[in-house]
Amino acid sequence: MNNNLIKGDSIMKRFTLPRDLYHGKGALEALKTFKGKRAMICVGGGSMKRFGFLDRAIAYLKEAGMQVELFEGIEPDPSVETVMKGAEAMLKFQPDWIIAMGGGSPIDAAKAMWIKYEYPEVTFEDMCKIFGIPTLRRKAHFCAISSTSGTATEVTAFSIITDYQKGIKYPIADFEITPDVAIVDPDLAETMPKKLVAHTGMDAMTHAVESYVSTANCDYTDPLAIHAIRMIQADLIDSYNGDMEKRAAMHNAQCLAGMAFSNALLGIVHSMAHKTGAAFADYGAHIIHGAANAMYLPKVIAFNAKNETAAARYAEIADAMCLGGNTTEEKVQLLIAYLRKMNDDLNIPHCIGHYGADSYPCEKGFVPEDVFLARLPEIAKNAIGDACTGTNPRIPTQHEMEELLKCCYYDTEVNF
């Protein structure tokens, strides 16, 4: 089902969120109230186990009378192969609850596993057809428990899966994969390392900004986006520097941004991040999603602001952030400058050319210039074809996308 349904001369829009959202310290305990026979918990690399949250989740589900099985070791930027293995494990265990726990990667992977579990004949290519997922919940319901403050996949209709053979991240988008229950417990976010706080925080800022200027924005998404932006402005840097009250606030802010973008959709910052993220993996690293968004967002604002409607929306964001400026153009420039300063404060590079394999700024990044230029046409083509491009306020041509990506490589001005 599409986000917009045309009825006669008007367009009916849809706004979808999880039915239940448990939030605040200790919210993990909500698992005790779940009704069912078998729960499969999908987790990543071990932080949930190391900090005791996995054991608590298992205990709560057993207290609810369920058998529990684990699917562990979901990697960052989960692969198609991991999705297929997880679905196979689900087909054997037959859970009626899928509990995804951790950062964006295990939750995204579990969403895709859920589709394959309910429809074993579905291929990965089928999953990638936008708003083309068949009706779920014939076998299981889905609960997402986020431990990072950025992706907001616990409340969204999206999942990102990487095809490593092609070096491309593919978004799966359908309201069917919106979780039934989200648990947003700030206790889990307290364990995030500093770099993760930075990257996920700027991912959340990008979600909020892109959803506000998306061509699918509406009265239901705008307040969520603007409030998230204000909260991120107030809380992210202090959270990065170790303030745990601000860390808890960021956990809420990123969730609000997720509610906005799941319904208003996104734009070409995400298209570019999806298609560059794994494009240079053969040179020893990924461009981490949140860092990519942070680098590309100021450039895309400059590009989109050539569109009068988008420029006015960016000016509204600048006003909400109390950045000053008298004209729309001044406000847009102040917004760009503010976001670049945030990147400096969070130790995030300004461009691919200065992006090190460890994600920190450096004189010479891990992506060689000649390799970038050789792969540029294909990356640009794939970015234009990404699911997020359709709601960007200005649709780039192949040439414009290539030039925009060059600006993101060299940190040069966008003047087209």
C-alpha positions in Angstrom: 0.0 0.0 0.0 1.4 3.4 -0.9 1.9 6.3 1.5 -0.6 8.4 -0.5 -3.9 7.0 -1.7 -5.6 9.0 -4.5 -9.3 9.3 -3.9 -11.1 11.4 -6.6 -9.6 14.8 -6.7 -8.0 14.6 -3.2 -5.1 12.7 -1.8 -5.7 10.6 1.3 -2.5 10.2 3.4 -1.7 7.5 5.9 -0.1 8.0 9.4 1.1 4.8 11.0 2.9 4.2 14.3 3.3 1.2 16.6 0.2 0.4 18.5 2.0 0.6 21.8 5.2 2.5 22.8 6.6 2.0 26.3 9.1 4.6 27.3 11.1 5.8 30.3 13.6 4.2 32.6 12.8 0.5 33.2 10.4 0.3 30.2 12.0 -3.1 29.3 9.9 -4.6 32.0 6.8 -4.3 29.6 7.9 -7.6 28.1 6.4 -9.3 31.2 2.9 -8.4 29.9 3.2 -10.0 26.5 0.9 -12.8 25.6 2.2 -15.7 23.5 3.9 -19.1 23.5 7.2 -18.6 21.8 9.5 -15.6 21.4 12.6 -15.3 19.3 15.0 -12.6 20.3 17.2 -11.2 17.6 20.4 -9.4 18.8 23.7 -8.1 17.5 27.3 -8.4 18.5 27.0 -8.8 22.3 26.5 -5.4 24.0 23.0 -6.3 25.1 24.4 -9.5 26.7 27.4 -7.8 28.2 25.4 -5.1 29.9 22.8 -7.6 31.2 19.8 -6.4 29.1 19.5 -9.6 27.2 19.2 -11.7 30.3 16.6 -9.4 31.7 14.6 -9.6 28.5 14.7 -13.4 28.5 13.7 -13.5 32.2 10.7 -11.1 31.6 9.5 -13.2 28.6 9.8 -16.4 30.6 7.8 -14.8 33.4 5.2 -14.1 30.8 5.1 -17.9 30.1 7.0 -18.0 26.9 9.6 -20.3 25.4 12.6 -18.2 24.3 15.1 -18.8 21.6 18.0 -16.5 20.5 19.3 -15.5 17.1 22.6 -13.8 17.9 25.5 -12.2 16.0 23.6 -9.9 13.6 26.4 -7.8 12.1 26.4 -4.0 11.6 24.9 -3.2 8.2 23.2 -6.7 8.0 23.5 -8.8 4.9 20.9 -10.5 2.8 22.6 -13.8 3.9 22.0 -13.0 7.6 18.3 -12.3 6.9 17.9 -15.6 5.2 19.6 -17.5 8.1 17.4 -15.8 10.6 14.2 -16.5 8.7 15.3 -20.2 8.5 15.7 -20.2 12.3 12.3 -18.7 12.7 10.7 -21.3 10.5 12.2 -24.0 12.7 11.2 -22.4 16.0 7.8 -20.9 14.9 7.7 -17.9 17.2 4.5 -15.9 17.7 6.6 -12.9 18.9 9.8 -11.6 17.3 11.7 -9.4 19.7 14.5 -7.3 18.0 16.9 -5.8 20.5 19.8 -3.4 20.0 20.8 -0.8 17.4 19.4 -0.3 14.0 21.1 -3.3 12.5 19.5 -6.2 14.5 16.1 -4.5 14.3 16.3 -3.9 10.6 17.5 -7.5 10.0 14.7 -8.9 12.1 12.1 -6.9 10.2 13.3 -8.5 6.9 13.5 -12.0 8.6 9.9 -11.5 9.7 8.8 -11.0 6.1 10.6 -14.2 5.0 9.3 -16.1 8.0 5.7 -15.3 7.1 6.2 -15.7 3.4 9.0 -18.2 2.7 8.6 -17.9 -1.0 9.3 -14.2 -1.0 12.7 -13.2 -2.5 14.9 -10.3 -1.3 14.1 -8.5 -4.6 10.4 -8.9 -3.7 11.0 -7.3 -0.3 12.6 -4.2 -2.0 9.4 -3.3 -3.9 8.3 -0.1 -2.2 5.0 -0.6 -0.3 4.8 -4.1 -1.8 5.0 -6.3 1.3 2.0 -8.7 1.7 0.0 -8.7 4.9 2.1 -9.7 8.0 1.1 -10.9 11.5 -0.3 -14.2 10.3 2.3 -16.0 12.4 4.0 -13.4 14.6 3.9 -9.9 16.1 7.0 -7.7 16.3 8.5 -5.8 19.2 11.6 -3.5 18.7 13.8 -2.4 21.6 16.3 0.3 20.7 19.6 0.7 22.4 20.9 3.5 20.1 19.5 7.0 19.7 19.3 7.6 15.9 17.8 5.1 13.5 14.4 5.0 15.2 13.7 1.8 13.4 11.7 0.8 16.5 8.8 3.0 15.2 9.4 3.1 11.4 8.1 1.3 8.3 11.7 0.9 7.1 14.6 -1.6 7.1 18.0 -1.2 5.5 19.7 -4.4 4.2 23.0 -4.6 2.4 23.7 -6.7 -0.7 27.5 -7.1 -0.3 27.9 -8.7 -3.8 26.6 -5.4 -5.3 28.0 -3.1 -2.5 24.6 -1.5 -2.2 22.3 -0.8 0.8 18.6 -1.4 -0.1 15.7 0.2 1.9 12.7 -2.0 2.5 9.7 0.3 2.9 6.2 -0.7 3.9 3.8 0.1 6.8 3.5 -3.7 7.3 6.9 -3.8 8.9 6.1 -1.0 11.4 6.6 -2.8 14.8 3.5 -3.6 16.9 5.3 -2.6 20.1 8.3 -0.2 20.6 10.2 -0.1 23.9 12.3 3.1 24.3 14.2 2.6 27.5 17.0 5.1 28.1 18.8 2.6 30.3 19.9 0.9 27.1 21.2 4.1 25.5 23.5 4.8 28.4 25.8 2.1 27.2 26.5 3.7 23.8 30.2 4.6 23.0 30.9 8.2 22.2 31.3 7.8 18.5 28.0 6.0 18.2 26.3 8.9 20.1 27.6 11.3 17.5 26.7 9.3 14.4 23.2 8.2 15.6 22.5 11.7 16.8 23.2 13.3 13.4 21.2 10.5 11.8 18.3 11.6 13.9 18.8 15.3 13.0 18.9 14.3 9.3 15.6 12.3 9.7 13.9 15.3 11.3 15.2 17.9 8.7 14.5 15.7 5.7 11.0 14.8 6.9 10.2 18.5 7.4 11.1 19.4 3.8 9.9 16.2 2.2 7.1 16.6 -0.4 5.1 14.2 1.8 5.2 16.3 5.0 1.9 17.0 6.6 0.2 18.5 9.7 0.8 15.2 11.6 4.5 15.0 10.9 5.6 18.6 11.1 5.2 19.0 14.9 7.2 15.8 15.5 10.0 16.9 13.2 10.3 20.4 14.6 10.2 19.3 18.2 12.8 16.6 17.5 15.1 19.2 15.9 14.8 21.5 18.9 15.5 18.6 21.3 18.5 17.5 19.3 19.9 21.0 19.2 19.5 21.3 23.0 20.7 17.8 23.9 23.0 16.1 21.4 26.4 17.7 22.2 25.9 17.4 26.0 24.9 13.7 25.5 28.0 13.2 23.4 30.0 14.7 26.3 28.6 12.3 28.9 25.4 14.0 30.3 23.1 11.0 30.9 20.0 13.2 31.4 20.6 14.6 27.9 21.3 11.0 26.7 17.8 10.0 27.9 16.3 13.1 26.2 18.1 12.2 22.9 16.6 8.7 23.1 13.1 10.3 23.0 14.1 12.9 20.4 15.3 10.4 17.9 12.1 8.4 18.3 10.0 11.5 17.5 12.2 12.1 14.4 11.5 8.5 13.4 7.7 8.9 13.8 8.0 12.0 11.5 10.1 10.4 8.7 8.3 7.0 8.8 5.2 8.9 7.6 6.7 12.0 5.7 9.5 9.9 4.2 13.0 11.3 3.5 15.2 12.8 0.8 18.4 12.5 -1.1 20.7 12.8 1.9 19.6 9.3 2.7 19.7 8.2 -1.0 23.3 9.2 -1.2 24.2 7.7 2.2 22.6 4.4 1.2 24.5 4.2 -2.1 27.9 5.3 -0.8 27.9 3.4 2.5 29.2 0.1 1.2 30.5 1.3 -2.2 34.1 1.3 -1.1 34.1 -1.6 1.3 36.9 -3.2 -0.8 39.1 -0.4 0.5 38.7 -1.5 4.1 35.8 0.4 5.5 32.2 1.6 5.2 31.1 5.2 5.3 29.0 4.8 8.5 25.4 5.8 7.8 25.1 8.5 10.5 28.4 10.1 9.5 27.5 10.0 5.9 24.2 11.8 6.7 26.1 14.4 8.8 28.5 15.1 5.9 25.9 15.3 3.2 23.1 17.2 4.9 24.6 20.7 4.6 25.4 20.1 0.9 21.9 18.8 0.2 20.3 21.8 2.0 22.3 24.1 -0.3 21.1 22.1 -3.3 17.4 21.9 -2.3 17.3 25.5 -1.2 17.3 26.5 -4.9 13.7 25.3 -4.7 11.6 28.1 -3.2 9.3 25.9 -1.1 12.2 23.9 0.3 14.1 27.1 1.1 11.1 28.5 3.1 10.9 25.2 5.0 14.6 25.3 5.9 14.1 28.9 7.0 11.3 27.7 9.4 13.7 25.2 10.9 16.3 28.0 11.4 13.6 30.1 13.1 12.6 27.2 15.4 16.3 26.8 16.3 16.5 30.6 17.0 19.5 31.0 14.6 18.6 34.6 13.5 18.8 36.0 10.0 16.5 38.4 8.2 16.0 36.8 4.8 15.3 33.2 3.8 18.7 33.0 2.2 20.4 34.2 5.4 18.4 31.7 7.5 19.4 28.8 5.2 23.1 29.8 5.4 22.9 30.0 9.2 21.3 26.5 9.3 24.1 25.1 7.1 26.7 26.7 9.3 25.1 25.4 12.5 25.0 21.9 11.2 28.7 22.0 10.1 29.6 23.3 13.6 27.7 20.4 15.1 29.9 18.0 13.0 33.0 19.8 14.3 31.8 19.4 17.9 31.1 15.7 17.3 34.4 15.0 15.6 32.7 14.1 12.3 34.5 15.0 9.0 32.9 17.4 6.5 33.5 15.3 3.4 34.4 11.9 2.1 37.9 13.1 1.1 38.7 13.6 4.8 36.8 10.6 6.1 39.2 8.1 7.7 38.7 4.3 7.9 38.0 4.9 11.6 35.3 7.5 10.6 37.3 10.4 12.2 38.5 13.4 10.2 42.0 13.0 8.6 44.1 14.7 6.0 43.6 11.9 3.4 40.5 9.7 3.6 40.3 6.0 3.0 38.5 6.5 -0.4 41.1 7.3 -3.1 40.1 10.1 -5.4 40.5 8.1 -8.6 38.4 5.3 -7.2 35.7 7.7 -6.2 35.6 9.3 -9.6 35.6 6.0 -11.4 32.6 4.7 -9.4 30.8 8.1 -9.3 28.4 7.6 -12.3 27.1 4.3 -11.0 26.7 5.6 -7.4 24.9 8.7 -8.7 22.6 6.5 -10.8 21.8 4.2 -7.9 21.2 7.2 -5.6 18.7 8.7 -8.0 16.9 5.3 -8.1 16.8 5.0 -4.3 13.4 4.9 -2.6 14.2 8.1 -0.7 14.7 10.3 -3.8 11.0 10.5 -4.7 10.0 12.8 -1.8 13.1 15.1 -2.0 11.9 18.6 -2.8 14.3 18.9 -5.8 14.9 15.8 -8.0 18.5 15.9 -9.3 19.5 14.9 -12.8 22.3 12.4 -13.3 24.7 15.3 -13.9 23.5 17.2 -10.8 23.8 14.1 -8.6 27.3 13.5 -9.8 28.2 17.1 -9.1 26.6 17.0 -5.6 28.5 13.9 -4.7 31.7 15.6 -5.8 30.9 18.5 -3.4 30.5 15.8 -0.7 33.9 14.3 -1.6 35.9 17.6 -1.9 33.8 19.8 0.5 33.2 22.4 -2.1 30.3 24.8 -2.4 27.0 23.8 -4.0 26.2 26.5 -6.5 23.9 24.8 -8.9 
